[in-house]
Each structure stands twice: as C-alpha cells, then as structure tokens.
Amino acid sequence: MFKYITSGESHGPCLTAIIQGVPAGVEIDEEDINIDLKRRQCGYGRGARMQIESDQVLFLGGIRNGRTTGAPVTLQIQNRDWANWHKKHVEKFTVPRPGHADLIGSLKYETDDIRDILERSSARETAIRVAVGGLAKTILGYFEIAIHSHTVELGGIAARKKPGDFKKFVDTVEKSELRCYDKDAEKKMVRRIKAAQKQGDSVGGIIEVIVKNTPMCLGTYSTWNDKIDALLAYSLMSIQAIKGVEVGLGFRAARMLGSQMHDEIYYSEEGKRYFRETNNAGGIEGGMTNGEDLIVRAAMKPIPTLMKPLKSVNIDTKKPSLATTERSDVCAVPAAGVVCEAVVAIELVNSLIKRYGGDNIKMMKRHIDIDGDAIRKN
Ligand SMILES: Cc1cc2nc3c(=O)[nH]c(=O)nc-3n(C[C@H](O)[C@H](O)[C@H](O)COP(=O)(O)O)c2cc1C
C-alpha cells in the first residue's frame, strides 16, 4: 500500500509527509514535483499568501542517488511565511467563520483560541499532498498514464468547449489563469471573481480530472472498500472545500434513460481489445477501471473566509459578532484542480500496487507488460 500521512501547520516552519510503500528504483526529478507545487500556487483569485511562498520539495528520506530505495519516503516543504509569524505576538482568534472548521474544531479540542484549529484545517496542507501526488505521478509516468485537470464551472459559469486532442487540451489549460479550456467562459469567470472580490465575497466551482491510458481492471466489485470509484470519491472528498464528487456523467446520468447512458461494447479484431464509442461511465464499471479514460469531477464550495463577514458568535463572550476576516483566497478552484490530480494519482498508484505488486518499479513494469492485454493500447 502506498500510504501517507501529512503533518504541519499553515504558519509553522514546514509541512511534512511520510509515504510508506513506495516502490524501489523510481527515478526522482524534484523539478517535476516543483512544477506541480507552482501550479497549485497559481490561478486568478488567490490571496497574498501565495506571493510570499515559493514552494519547493525537499526529499529527506527514502532516496539515494536520485532513486527511491523502497524505504519510507519523507518529503518536506518549508513555509516561508514562518519567518514573519513565529516571532510576532498573534492575537487569539475568537470569532469562528461559518463554513470553516473553526467553531466545531474549537469545541471538539476544547480550545479558546481557534487559531489552534485553523492552522491545521487550512488548505495550506494541500501543498504537501501535491508533492506526494507528484511522486505518484512519477510512478504513473513509467506506465505512460497521464493525469490532467481543468475547471469546468466557476461561480455558476460553465465551460462549454469539450477537450479533444489531449496535448492541445493540456497546453491550453496550462496557459489559462483559471485552468479552463474554454476561453470565452474563462473571461466571464474572471469577471465573476472580480465582482465577488469587490463585494467581499467568494466563489467556488467544479473541476474535472481526466486520466489517459488508464489500465483496465484496477479496483474490484468484490469488496466494498476496494471499489476504485469509492476510493477516488473518498480521496477527493478529503480535499478541503470539496463537497461533491461525480464519476463520468454522475448526477447527470440519473436524468437519462439506460439506453442513452450506458456505453455499448465493441471489439476490435485489429487492436485485439474491447472498446466503447462513448464514455458516460467515466471509465469505471463495477468498481473497476474499464480501460476508457477515467473521468471524475469534484465540486468546490465558495471559500469560507469573507472580507464582508457573515454573522457569528464570539466564543469567549457568546455575544453576536461578525466572523473574523483574514488574508484569504477569493477563489481557489484552479489550485484545487492540481490537488485533485494529486489525490487521483495516489489512488491509481495504490490500485496498481494492489494488482501488480510494488516492491520495485522494474518488477511492476514486468508484471504490467505480461498483463499487456489488460492495458489499454491507444
Ligand atoms: C487550494 C485551496 C485553497 C483554499 N484557500 C482558502 C482560503 O484562502 N481561505 C479559506 O477560508 N478557505 C480556503 N480553502 C477552503 C478551506 O480550507 C475549507 O473550506 C475549510 O478547511 C473547511 O473544510 P470544508 O470546506 O471541507 O468543510 C481552500 C481550499 C483549497 C482546496
């Protein structure tokens, strides 16, 4: 099992992850991971914190001479903002923000300073998850499995243009400040963020993750907690502010007839493989990947910290008060897309290891090659 735990606070010295079950022999290029960290920091609508940070991954264990050894891998990202925080006196935080972990966290852990809660519940934690996901993507790269996300809706504005050619899609999305493939929709989305910002408000949106060259037969219907759709939903829902997950058409499928929705099965004599002409199932049937592109969507709620604060209650005095305002993003949908890619990559590596073993990357490759017929050939 490729299992990880993260540790660290938003304004602490650093964020750390320890990953167990990393196959030996994976060649690491830190720069690949740093590119993803940078992608997570970008996007129109992010707050001032992202101008302070310049996230870089450090490998502190589990690699020698640029390759994983099979031992647990320790990753770290330094928080630059720590230098500004650790010496100054920080006031107690006593008015919880609706929509954040503040109120219930302070009751659960019995603290009179909500900062104890928000330092850990903050989505700053997603930086280190992106680093773990970067390592997972490196492993997937050995099998030519590629993952990419894009913004399909933001503040109620839907992108209409559908991805076609994957390379063109990736290039366009990477050049877009909202990670949106549809330029016209993007302009409207930017205006939506600007308007929300002016009003002291925030916006959410929907992210789609596409996995190309997904091997068949990952996950299983036979035990409820090994279904790959369930595992993906769990991981995606663990991301701060993600409130809904769809596989393939998801909720839209509920409004269709079976004859319209299900992807008919064909066999190619030439390619010696089964294929579909549609992919409404998003590449998963019966909790298993079917070799079509894996397509999942995640819905992100609007950011809870509002510059025009909502009503709340001071936990010291129990008197009504306006929620605390803090430096914050107005919209973090593009950043959340990069986090979604990371958690999907981690789940896929886990499923590959379950099917093919994971002691070392050469062995995984041999097993996958032998099982070649089950791997989708594009
Ligand atoms: C990439 C990313 C950035 C975020 N930035 C902020 C932010 O600047 N301010 C804020 O209040 N919430 C932000 N959030 C959302 C909160 O972390 C989240 O709403 C909060 O932890 C409560 O968890 P929940 O929404 O899952 O219930 C962000 C989420 C993500 C994924």
The ligand as an ORCA input file, in Angstrom:
! r2SCAN-3c Opt
* xyz 0 1
  C      -6.468     25.038     -2.678
  C      -7.403     25.523     -1.622
  C      -7.259     26.812     -1.098
  C      -8.131     27.294     -0.114
  N      -7.952     28.563      0.346
  C      -8.758     29.023      1.334
  C      -8.603     30.355      1.841
  O      -7.723     31.106      1.423
  N      -9.455     30.762      2.809
  C     -10.450     29.960      3.303
  O     -11.195     30.371      4.166
  N     -10.618     28.702      2.831
  C      -9.810     28.213      1.874
  N      -9.992     26.930      1.387
  C     -11.108     26.128      1.904
  C     -10.972     25.730      3.363
  O      -9.690     25.186      3.638
  C     -12.080     24.749      3.777
  O     -13.319     25.237      3.374
  C     -12.046     24.545      5.278
  O     -10.872     23.850      5.646
  C     -13.254     23.779      5.826
  O     -13.321     22.481      5.300
  P     -14.573     22.004      4.422
  O     -14.886     23.111      3.467
  O     -14.091     20.772      3.722
  O     -15.732     21.742      5.339
  C      -9.157     26.447      0.372
  C      -9.300     25.142     -0.141
  C      -8.439     24.689     -1.126
  C      -8.605     23.288     -1.679
*
